[in-house]
Amino acid sequence: MLRSRSSRSVRAHALVIAAALVAACSEASESDDSSHSNAGAAGSAGSNGATGNAAGSGGTNASGGANANGGASGSGAQAGSAGSNTAGTNTSGGSAGAASGGTTGEGDAGNAGTGAEAGSPAAGGAANDAGNAGTGAAGAPGGAVPSPGCDTENATSGRFTIDVDGTEREYILKLPESYDPSHPYPLIFGWHGRMYDAEWVANGEAPLTGPYFGIESEAAGRAIFIAPQALDTGWSDQDGRDLAFALAMVERSRTELCVDESRLFSTGFSFGAIMTLVIGCTEGDVFRAIAPMSGSLSNGCPASDQPVAYWSSHGTQDTTITPAQGEAARDEFLARNHCEATSQPSEPEGCVRYDGCDPGYPVSFCTFEGAHVPPPFAGEAIWSFFSQF
């Protein structure tokens, strides 16, 4: 009986202490909610922030549930059960974030997988520092990997030269009119055909539908463009000289411009398509996608396990580089990307998209009534393909 009374006494005493602690926590929570009255207000762009693996770094900023605005979550992902994690709009995220945020290492507040529309610097502001946990880019678009050249001032469009293994090479650079040195842009290379030159690509002369195969107008200031100039009439890649040129331009661009290193693309017509295929065959770890028009594998295609997203087109009356050659090039990338033989119609008319390709590495092939010319839908179709990544 003495033991029973003693136990009841201890439990009663514990209940008194617990009640006191609840009252104290309630006061502290109200204080936290007051001190974090803007928690998540910085967020609505911060929501888009995390792309990649929102782990650890994803919410250590001002928006997605971090100490300043959302709650003390280590990952910013679970900025607490308070408020709405998805956009960093945790209006009461303070104490709740401290309680439940940051315990997972990766999480929901930024939606670590897709980072769709991860917000521009204007949309996210300081809050977007949480964004792009996968890349560490403050305010960068979804999944962007900012190059070391970001925040470098005084970049200009124009014609430039670059030394490649002792040979001076030339190219034309076109920046968006409202180029922002803190914003990572996709970089698109446009390679000319044997009968043309870099200015033909940059100016969009006939039979093109506009500058850079009509892609520039479709991009509407959302990409950087480069038109390389061949040493002679084409891109034979003798002793690897043209591939070395391509990689030298990539390196200069990433160090002097604000480039999204996860979104490097290449397109070209005829001999320019052949050069683009060389890039796809050898540099799939550098270039995200390629779009050869009326091309072939005449420069070879070394075996590789590295997939690359692939779009191509061919005129059905082409006698310069035959449709069969274009199909052989397509088949190479169907195999690399582990696609099935079946396909589904896609836009524009005459295009198909193959089934079962590796996730993130689609293969599309377009035919059109025409000879050895770029397709009339090149600009719209290629930009649509590139911009999905």
JOTA-V138488 format. One line per field, one symbol per residue. psi: psi as a letter, one per 40 degrees, with the letter a starting at -180 (. if undefined). burial: 1 if it has 16 or more other ideal C-beta (glycine too) atoms within 10 Angstrom, else 0. Layout:
psi->???
burial->???
//
This chain:
psi->ddddddddddddddddddddddddddddddddddefeehededddddechibgficedffaedffadddeifhdeecgfiehahddeffgdfecdddddeieeddiadgegeddfhfeiiddddaddeddifddeehheiiheighieeiehifiiiahiihhhfehhiiihhhiidfhheehhiihhhhhiideaadddddefiifieiiffedddddfeeiiihhihidbeagefhfeddddddddddddddeeigiheeghihiihbddddddddddddfeedhdiigihfiifeeigiiiehihihhiihheehedhiddddddddddddddefiieiiiiiiaheiihiieihhegihihhiihibgiiieedddddddddee.
burial->00000000000000000000000000001001100100111111111111111110111111111111111111111111011111111111111111111100011111110010011110111111111111101111111111101100000000000001000011111111001100111111111111011101110100011011111101100011111111100111100001101111110111011111111111111111111111111111001111111111101010000011111111100100110011101101110110100010010001101100100011111111010111111111111111101
//
